[in-house]
Amino acid sequence: MSPVASLKVLAVRGAVHGGAHIVSHLSDRRLLSLVRPLINTIPFPDGRAYVEKLVTLSRQFVAGCSPQCRSKWVNNFLGNALVLSYPMRQRAAARLGYFPPLLMVLSPSMRCNLKCKGCYSSEYTKEDEMDFDTLMRVVNEAKEMGIHFIVISGGEPYVRKDLLDLFEAQDDVYFLTFTNGTLINDRLADRLAELGNVLPCISVEGYKKETDERRAPGVYEKVLGAMDRLKERGLLFGFSATATRQNNELISSEEFVDFYVSKGCFTGWYFQYLPIGRSPNLDMVPTPEQRNERRKRLNDLRMRKPILLGDFWNDGPLVGGCIAGAREYFHVNSNGDVEPCVFTHFARDNVHDTSLAEALGSPLFRAIRKRQPYSSNYLRPCMIIDNPDVLRRVVEEGGADPTHPGAEAILGGELARNIDKTAAEYGEIADCEWDSMCAACGYIPNRTLPFLRKKPFRNHSQHGMGAGTR
């Protein structure tokens, strides 16, 4: 980097990091005016509105956060992960031949202290997890590409006591952990408060009945206790919920969201049960009608409620379709396999014998990115349940292998036929909805957005979305 470029980066870094002391005192209008140039680079209207909500909600929440939490949110997340990472990824793209993603999901362990119905994490042992030195190396390699936002999944992350050492050692990174919350006692909450660079999202199935029924008696009370501890210490935290055919209406209700707002949640993440893993259960998959209804409910609630809501399968319009395959994110599992997505259990490379940079530029990841978006209808973003033919083609073209026994079942046989059937049924609903959305917004009627008349996702390095050269 030239001396002039270095000085510019230092100036931006100083301005961003200095904002930790003043951001909570700015008005929404003033704060948005400061970040408007960044927001305006997002080519998706829904995405711009979502980031505006993120910025203004951050101001409201950090005012009540502890000083350490406030500093790390502004410096590490808003500063390093969002603003400063872009020029770093831009420089990395010139070296790598592809634009690195915004975030990485990392599963240090698949062990868990619970035995939830339909989950196999409790079957894993300590020998099935990534060693600490490899964890450190993988995070450092991600940072070299400009990635400063890392999501920790599993398994239950906090079964590993050395995970907190990772957070402390990587104190310029912002971490989000998906956890069952049962291990967040006073001691762990105190340590998270000292660190400040971790946002726990605690899993719930609904309320007490639904959560205890699937997880274990008494788990729900531990979840509420964990939220209280985090709130008392001035930490940002949230909930996560997996929509099934049984709880879809409950977890997307206004009463449900209001309850977790009252508990102090800053964010809520929605996932949809997918028939993957070792024992897929088709009876748990939400119907196409349920999925569409959840989308409409959450779109309404996210604009009215003081909480940042995300729906992993229904928010394609916010980000322009699928973000997997290192377009904006990828997954490293506990064995070190580099998967395109947390839910795509196929890989070509492993971090024990390949660098992250090499893995993200592999034929598998390139096969995915060159097909994105898989559909001009962003309500059908997923290659697993919306465009399953894409998954089959990229696995074959990319020379990928299943990352656990049984993962290949999704590619053929009865499971694949059921997924194809559901995809077709949901596609009819989604196409009608997308046509209505496009008509209301003035988009062209064949469900192709104006900016997709040219090559999709090829020039987003000019707009700040992090797709870049493919």
C-alpha positions as CSV (number, residue, x, y, z in Angstrom):
1,M,0.0,0.0,0.0
2,S,1.3,3.4,-0.9
3,P,2.0,6.0,1.8
4,V,-0.9,8.2,0.6
5,A,-3.3,5.2,0.7
6,S,-2.0,4.3,4.2
7,L,-2.7,7.8,5.4
8,K,-6.2,7.7,4.0
9,V,-6.9,4.4,5.7
10,L,-5.6,5.7,9.0
11,A,-7.8,8.8,8.7
12,V,-10.9,6.8,8.0
13,R,-10.1,4.4,10.8
14,G,-9.6,7.3,13.2
15,A,-12.9,8.9,12.2
16,V,-14.8,5.7,12.5
17,H,-13.3,4.6,15.8
18,G,-13.7,8.1,17.3
19,G,-17.4,7.7,16.6
20,A,-17.7,5.2,19.5
21,H,-17.7,8.2,21.9
22,I,-20.3,10.3,20.1
23,V,-22.6,7.9,18.1
24,S,-25.1,7.5,20.9
25,H,-25.5,11.3,21.1
26,L,-26.3,11.9,17.4
27,S,-29.8,12.2,16.1
28,D,-31.0,9.5,13.6
29,R,-31.0,12.2,10.9
30,R,-27.4,13.3,11.6
31,L,-26.2,9.7,11.9
32,L,-27.8,8.7,8.6
33,S,-26.3,11.7,6.9
34,L,-22.8,10.5,7.9
35,V,-23.3,7.0,6.5
36,R,-25.5,8.0,3.5
37,P,-22.6,7.6,1.0
38,L,-22.1,4.0,2.1
39,I,-25.8,3.2,2.2
40,N,-26.3,4.6,-1.3
41,T,-23.8,2.1,-2.7
42,I,-26.2,-0.7,-2.0
43,P,-28.1,-1.5,-5.3
44,F,-31.1,-3.1,-3.7
45,P,-33.8,-0.7,-2.3
46,D,-34.9,-3.2,0.4
47,G,-31.2,-3.6,1.4
48,R,-30.8,0.2,1.8
49,A,-33.8,0.4,4.1
50,Y,-32.5,-2.5,6.1
51,V,-29.1,-0.9,6.7
52,E,-30.8,2.3,7.6
53,K,-32.7,0.4,10.3
54,L,-29.5,-1.2,11.4
55,V,-27.7,2.1,11.8
56,T,-30.6,3.9,13.6
57,L,-31.3,1.0,15.9
58,S,-27.6,0.7,16.7
59,R,-27.7,4.3,17.9
60,Q,-30.6,3.6,20.2
61,F,-29.2,0.4,21.7
62,V,-25.6,1.4,22.2
63,A,-26.8,4.3,24.3
64,G,-27.7,1.8,26.9
65,C,-24.7,-0.5,26.4
66,S,-21.6,-0.8,28.6
67,P,-18.7,1.3,27.4
68,Q,-16.7,-1.8,26.2
69,C,-19.7,-3.2,24.3
70,R,-20.4,0.2,22.7
71,S,-16.7,0.6,21.7
72,K,-16.5,-2.8,20.1
73,W,-19.8,-2.5,18.3
74,V,-18.8,0.8,16.7
75,N,-15.1,0.0,16.2
76,N,-15.2,-3.7,15.3
77,F,-18.6,-4.1,13.6
78,L,-19.6,-0.8,12.1
79,G,-15.9,0.2,11.6
80,N,-13.8,-2.8,10.8
81,A,-16.4,-5.2,9.5
82,L,-18.6,-2.8,7.4
83,V,-16.7,0.4,6.5
84,L,-13.0,-0.5,6.6
85,S,-13.3,-4.1,5.3
86,Y,-14.4,-3.0,1.9
87,P,-11.1,-1.4,0.7
88,M,-9.3,-4.3,2.3
89,R,-11.3,-6.8,0.4
90,Q,-11.0,-4.7,-2.7
91,R,-7.2,-4.9,-2.5
92,A,-7.4,-8.6,-1.8
93,A,-9.6,-9.1,-4.9
94,A,-6.8,-7.7,-7.1
95,R,-4.5,-10.4,-5.7
96,L,-7.0,-13.3,-5.6
97,G,-9.0,-12.8,-8.7
98,Y,-12.3,-12.8,-6.8
99,F,-13.9,-10.4,-4.2
100,P,-13.7,-11.9,-0.7
101,P,-17.0,-12.1,1.2
102,L,-18.2,-9.9,4.1
103,L,-18.3,-12.7,6.7
104,M,-17.4,-16.2,7.6
105,V,-19.3,-18.8,9.7
106,L,-17.1,-21.0,11.8
107,S,-18.1,-24.0,13.7
108,P,-15.3,-24.8,16.2
109,S,-17.1,-27.8,17.6
110,M,-20.2,-29.8,17.0
111,R,-20.5,-30.9,20.6
112,C,-23.5,-29.9,22.6
113,N,-24.7,-30.2,26.2
114,L,-28.3,-30.8,25.1
115,K,-30.0,-33.6,23.2
116,C,-32.7,-31.8,21.2
117,K,-35.2,-33.7,19.1
118,G,-34.1,-34.0,15.5
119,C,-30.5,-32.9,16.2
120,Y,-27.4,-35.0,16.2
121,S,-24.8,-32.6,17.8
122,S,-24.8,-34.6,21.1
123,E,-23.3,-37.5,19.2
124,Y,-20.0,-35.7,18.6
125,T,-17.0,-35.8,20.9
126,K,-14.1,-33.5,21.8
127,E,-12.0,-35.3,19.2
128,D,-14.4,-34.1,16.4
129,E,-13.5,-30.4,16.9
130,M,-10.9,-28.0,15.5
131,D,-7.8,-27.4,17.6
132,F,-7.2,-23.9,18.9
133,D,-4.1,-23.2,16.7
134,T,-6.1,-24.0,13.6
135,L,-8.9,-21.7,14.8
136,M,-6.5,-18.9,15.2
137,R,-4.9,-19.5,11.8
138,V,-8.3,-19.6,10.0
139,V,-9.4,-16.3,11.6
140,N,-6.1,-14.7,10.7
141,E,-6.4,-15.9,7.1
142,A,-9.9,-14.4,7.0
143,K,-8.6,-11.1,8.3
144,E,-5.9,-11.0,5.6
145,M,-8.8,-11.0,3.1
146,G,-10.5,-8.2,5.0
147,I,-13.1,-10.3,6.9
148,H,-13.7,-8.9,10.3
149,F,-17.2,-10.3,11.1
150,I,-17.3,-13.9,12.1
151,V,-20.3,-16.0,13.1
152,I,-19.7,-18.9,15.5
153,S,-22.0,-21.8,15.1
154,G,-22.0,-25.5,16.0
155,G,-22.9,-27.5,18.2
156,E,-23.0,-25.3,21.3
157,P,-20.1,-22.9,21.0
158,Y,-19.6,-22.4,24.8
159,V,-18.8,-26.0,25.5
160,R,-15.3,-24.9,24.5
161,K,-13.8,-22.9,27.3
162,D,-11.0,-21.7,25.0
163,L,-13.5,-20.0,22.7
164,L,-13.3,-16.9,25.0
165,D,-9.5,-16.9,24.5
166,L,-10.1,-16.7,20.7
167,F,-12.4,-13.7,21.2
168,E,-9.8,-12.0,23.4
169,A,-6.9,-12.7,21.0
170,Q,-8.9,-11.5,18.0
171,D,-10.1,-8.3,19.6
172,D,-10.4,-6.4,16.3
173,V,-13.0,-8.9,15.0
174,Y,-16.7,-8.8,15.8
175,F,-18.2,-12.2,16.7
176,L,-21.9,-13.3,16.7
177,T,-22.5,-16.6,18.4
178,F,-25.5,-18.9,18.0
179,T,-26.0,-20.6,21.3
180,N,-28.7,-22.5,23.3
181,G,-28.0,-20.1,26.2
182,T,-27.9,-22.7,28.9
183,L,-24.2,-22.2,29.7
184,I,-24.5,-18.4,30.0
185,N,-24.1,-18.1,33.8
186,D,-22.9,-15.1,35.8
187,R,-19.3,-15.9,35.2
188,L,-19.6,-16.3,31.4
189,A,-21.8,-13.2,31.2
190,D,-19.1,-11.2,33.1
191,R,-16.4,-12.4,30.7
192,L,-18.5,-11.5,27.6
193,A,-19.0,-8.1,29.1
194,E,-15.3,-7.6,29.6
195,L,-14.6,-8.6,26.0
196,G,-17.4,-6.6,24.3
197,N,-16.8,-8.0,20.8
198,V,-19.4,-10.8,21.1
199,L,-23.1,-10.7,20.3
200,P,-24.9,-13.9,21.5
201,C,-28.0,-15.0,19.8
202,I,-30.0,-17.5,21.9
203,S,-32.1,-20.2,20.3
204,V,-35.8,-20.5,21.1
205,E,-38.5,-22.7,19.7
206,G,-41.3,-20.3,20.9
207,Y,-42.1,-20.0,24.6
208,K,-41.7,-22.4,27.5
209,K,-43.9,-25.2,26.1
210,E,-42.3,-25.3,22.6
211,T,-38.7,-24.8,23.8
212,D,-38.8,-27.3,26.6
213,E,-40.6,-29.8,24.5
214,R,-37.9,-30.0,21.9
215,R,-34.8,-29.2,24.0
216,A,-35.4,-30.4,27.6
217,P,-37.4,-29.4,30.7
218,G,-36.1,-26.3,32.3
219,V,-34.2,-25.0,29.3
220,Y,-36.6,-22.1,28.7
221,E,-36.0,-20.7,32.2
222,K,-32.3,-20.9,31.6
223,V,-32.7,-19.0,28.3
224,L,-34.6,-16.2,30.0
225,G,-32.1,-16.1,32.8
226,A,-29.3,-15.8,30.2
227,M,-31.0,-12.9,28.5
228,D,-31.5,-11.1,31.8
229,R,-27.8,-11.5,32.7
230,L,-26.7,-10.1,29.3
231,K,-29.1,-7.2,29.6
232,E,-28.0,-6.3,33.1
233,R,-24.4,-6.1,31.9
234,G,-25.1,-3.8,29.0
235,L,-24.5,-6.4,26.2
236,L,-26.1,-6.6,22.8
237,F,-27.8,-9.9,22.3
238,G,-30.6,-11.5,20.3
239,F,-32.7,-14.6,19.7
240,S,-32.7,-17.1,16.9
241,A,-35.7,-19.3,15.9
242,T,-36.0,-22.1,13.4
243,A,-39.4,-22.2,11.7
244,T,-41.0,-25.6,11.4
245,R,-44.4,-26.6,10.2
246,Q,-45.4,-26.8,13.9
247,N,-44.3,-23.3,15.1
248,N,-44.2,-21.1,12.0
249,E,-47.2,-19.0,12.9
250,L,-46.2,-18.7,16.6
251,I,-42.6,-17.4,16.0
252,S,-43.7,-15.0,13.3
253,S,-46.5,-13.5,15.4
254,E,-46.4,-9.9,16.7
255,E,-46.8,-11.2,20.3
256,F,-43.7,-13.3,20.0
257,V,-41.6,-10.5,18.7
258,D,-42.9,-8.1,21.3
259,F,-42.0,-10.5,24.0
260,Y,-38.4,-10.7,23.0
261,V,-38.2,-7.0,22.4
262,S,-39.3,-6.7,26.1
263,K,-36.5,-9.0,27.1
264,G,-34.0,-6.6,25.5
265,C,-33.2,-8.4,22.3
266,F,-31.4,-6.2,19.7
267,T,-31.8,-8.7,16.9
268,G,-33.8,-11.8,15.9
269,W,-32.7,-14.3,13.3
270,Y,-35.1,-16.7,11.6
271,F,-34.1,-19.9,10.0
272,Q,-36.2,-22.5,8.2
273,Y,-36.0,-26.2,9.0
274,L,-34.4,-27.9,6.1
275,P,-34.5,-31.7,5.5
276,I,-30.7,-32.1,5.7
277,G,-28.3,-33.8,8.1
278,R,-28.3,-37.4,9.3
279,S,-32.0,-37.7,9.9
280,P,-34.0,-35.3,7.8
281,N,-37.7,-35.0,8.8
282,L,-40.0,-33.8,6.0
283,D,-42.9,-33.4,8.4
284,M,-41.0,-30.5,10.0
285,V,-40.6,-28.5,6.8
286,P,-42.9,-25.5,6.7
287,T,-45.4,-25.6,3.8
288,P,-44.9,-23.1,0.9
289,E,-47.9,-21.1,2.2
290,Q,-46.4,-20.9,5.7
291,R,-43.1,-19.7,4.3
292,N,-44.8,-17.0,2.3
293,E,-46.9,-15.9,5.3
294,R,-43.9,-15.7,7.5
295,R,-42.1,-13.5,5.0
296,K,-45.0,-11.0,4.9
297,R,-45.4,-11.0,8.6
298,L,-41.7,-10.3,9.3
299,N,-41.5,-7.7,6.6
300,D,-44.2,-5.8,8.4
301,L,-42.8,-6.3,11.9
302,R,-39.2,-5.3,11.0
303,M,-40.3,-1.9,10.0
304,R,-42.5,-1.3,13.1
305,K,-40.6,-2.9,15.9
306,P,-37.4,-1.8,17.6
307,I,-35.5,-4.9,16.7
308,L,-33.4,-6.0,13.8
309,L,-35.1,-9.0,12.2
310,G,-33.6,-11.3,9.5
311,D,-35.2,-14.2,7.7
312,F,-32.5,-16.3,6.1
313,W,-34.7,-17.8,3.3
314,N,-37.0,-14.9,2.7
315,D,-34.7,-11.9,2.6
316,G,-33.3,-12.4,-0.9
317,P,-34.7,-9.0,-2.0
318,L,-32.5,-7.4,0.6
319,V,-29.2,-8.8,-0.8
320,G,-30.0,-9.8,-4.3
321,G,-30.5,-13.6,-3.9
322,C,-28.2,-16.2,-2.4
323,I,-25.1,-15.0,-0.6
324,A,-23.4,-18.4,-0.2
325,G,-20.4,-19.7,-2.1
326,A,-18.4,-16.7,-0.7
327,R,-20.4,-14.2,-2.5
328,E,-20.9,-12.7,0.9
329,Y,-20.3,-15.7,3.2
330,F,-19.2,-19.3,3.6
331,H,-18.8,-21.9,6.3
332,V,-15.9,-23.8,7.9
333,N,-17.1,-26.8,9.8
334,S,-15.5,-28.4,12.9
335,N,-13.6,-30.9,10.7
336,G,-12.1,-28.0,8.7
337,D,-14.2,-28.6,5.6
338,V,-14.9,-25.4,3.7
339,E,-18.6,-25.5,2.8
340,P,-20.4,-23.0,0.5
341,C,-23.1,-22.6,3.1
342,V,-23.9,-23.8,6.6
343,F,-26.7,-25.9,5.1
344,T,-24.8,-27.1,2.0
345,H,-22.9,-30.1,3.4
346,F,-20.5,-30.6,0.5
347,A,-16.9,-29.5,0.2
348,R,-13.9,-29.8,-2.0
349,D,-11.2,-28.4,0.3
350,N,-10.2,-28.5,4.0
351,V,-8.3,-25.9,6.0
352,H,-5.9,-28.5,7.2
353,D,-4.4,-28.8,3.8
354,T,-5.6,-25.7,1.9
355,S,-5.7,-22.0,2.6
356,L,-9.0,-20.1,2.9
357,A,-8.0,-18.0,-0.1
358,E,-7.4,-21.1,-2.3
359,A,-10.7,-22.8,-1.1
360,L,-12.8,-19.8,-1.9
361,G,-11.3,-19.7,-5.4
362,S,-11.9,-23.4,-6.0
363,P,-14.0,-24.8,-8.9
364,L,-16.9,-25.5,-6.4
365,F,-17.1,-21.9,-5.2
366,R,-16.7,-20.5,-8.7
367,A,-19.4,-22.8,-10.0
368,I,-21.8,-21.4,-7.5
369,R,-20.9,-17.7,-8.0
370,K,-21.2,-17.8,-11.7
371,R,-24.8,-19.0,-11.4
372,Q,-25.9,-16.4,-8.9
373,P,-28.6,-15.3,-8.8
374,Y,-30.1,-18.6,-9.6
375,S,-33.4,-17.0,-10.4
376,S,-34.5,-13.5,-11.4
377,N,-37.1,-13.9,-8.6
378,Y,-35.2,-13.0,-5.4
379,L,-38.0,-14.7,-3.3
380,R,-36.5,-17.9,-4.6
381,P,-32.9,-17.5,-3.6
382,C,-31.7,-20.9,-2.4
383,M,-30.0,-23.6,-4.4
384,I,-31.1,-26.2,-1.8
385,I,-34.9,-25.8,-1.6
386,D,-35.7,-23.3,-4.3
387,N,-33.4,-24.3,-7.2
388,P,-32.3,-27.8,-6.3
389,D,-31.1,-28.5,-9.8
390,V,-28.4,-25.9,-9.2
391,L,-27.1,-27.7,-6.2
392,R,-26.8,-31.0,-8.1
393,R,-24.9,-29.3,-11.0
394,V,-22.4,-27.4,-8.8
395,V,-21.6,-30.4,-6.7
396,E,-20.8,-32.4,-9.8
397,E,-19.0,-29.5,-11.6
398,G,-17.0,-28.5,-8.5
399,G,-16.0,-32.1,-7.7
400,A,-17.4,-31.8,-4.1
401,D,-17.8,-34.6,-1.6
402,P,-20.4,-34.9,1.2
403,T,-19.0,-33.7,4.5
404,H,-20.8,-36.3,6.6
405,P,-22.5,-39.6,6.0
406,G,-26.0,-39.2,4.4
407,A,-25.5,-35.7,3.1
408,E,-25.6,-37.1,-0.5
409,A,-29.3,-38.1,0.0
410,I,-30.4,-34.6,-1.0
411,L,-29.0,-35.1,-4.5
412,G,-31.3,-38.0,-5.5
413,G,-33.9,-40.5,-4.4
414,E,-37.1,-39.9,-2.5
415,L,-35.7,-36.9,-0.5
416,A,-34.7,-35.1,-3.7
417,R,-38.1,-35.8,-5.3
418,N,-39.8,-34.3,-2.3
419,I,-37.6,-31.2,-2.4
420,D,-38.3,-30.8,-6.1
421,K,-42.1,-31.0,-5.4
422,T,-42.0,-28.4,-2.6
423,A,-39.8,-26.1,-4.7
424,A,-42.2,-26.2,-7.5
425,E,-45.2,-25.5,-5.2
426,Y,-43.5,-22.6,-3.5
427,G,-42.2,-21.3,-6.9
428,E,-45.8,-20.7,-8.1
429,I,-46.6,-18.7,-5.0
430,A,-43.3,-16.8,-5.0
431,D,-43.6,-15.9,-8.7
432,C,-47.0,-14.4,-8.1
433,E,-45.8,-12.4,-5.1
434,W,-42.7,-11.2,-7.0
435,D,-44.8,-10.0,-9.9
436,S,-46.9,-8.0,-7.5
437,M,-43.9,-6.6,-5.8
438,C,-42.3,-5.6,-9.1
439,A,-45.5,-4.0,-10.3
440,A,-45.8,-2.0,-7.1
441,C,-42.2,-0.7,-7.3
442,G,-42.2,-0.1,-11.0
443,Y,-39.9,-2.9,-11.9
444,I,-40.2,-4.5,-15.3
445,P,-42.9,-7.2,-15.5
446,N,-40.9,-10.3,-16.3
447,R,-39.5,-10.3,-12.8
448,T,-36.0,-9.1,-13.9
449,L,-35.0,-6.0,-12.0
450,P,-33.7,-3.0,-14.0
451,F,-30.1,-3.4,-12.8
452,L,-30.2,-7.1,-13.9
453,R,-30.6,-6.2,-17.5
454,K,-26.9,-6.2,-17.6
455,K,-24.7,-9.0,-16.3
456,P,-25.9,-9.8,-12.7
457,F,-23.4,-9.5,-9.8
458,R,-20.4,-8.8,-12.1
459,N,-19.9,-5.2,-11.3
460,H,-20.9,-4.9,-7.6
461,S,-17.3,-4.1,-6.7
462,Q,-18.2,-0.7,-8.0
463,H,-21.2,-0.5,-5.7
464,G,-19.9,-1.9,-2.4
465,M,-21.8,-5.2,-2.2
466,G,-18.6,-7.2,-2.3
467,A,-19.3,-9.5,-5.3
468,G,-16.6,-8.1,-7.6
469,T,-14.7,-10.2,-10.1
470,R,-15.8,-13.7,-10.5
